[in-house]
Amino acid sequence: MADKKWIQKALPKSSKGKLHKELGVPLGEKIPAKKMAKAAKSKNPKIQKQVTLAQTLAHIRKNKK
């Protein structure tokens, strides 16, 4: 049987909230789509990867419901 929380185990605990911090959005709030789109085109490759992962995980979450 597959583990239901495999994504949570794959990501390090230290990565939680980093994208919010980088984009200046408080942890409890959603990151606006415009801000995510702008960050996806950032020159910083780490931010680009974080945004891509966040968008991918959001799509997975939407498809489950």
Secondary structure, 3 states (H helix, E strand, C coil): CCCCCHHHHHCCHHHCCHHHHHHCCCCCCCCCHHHHHHHHCCCCHHHHHHHHHHHHHHHHHHHHC
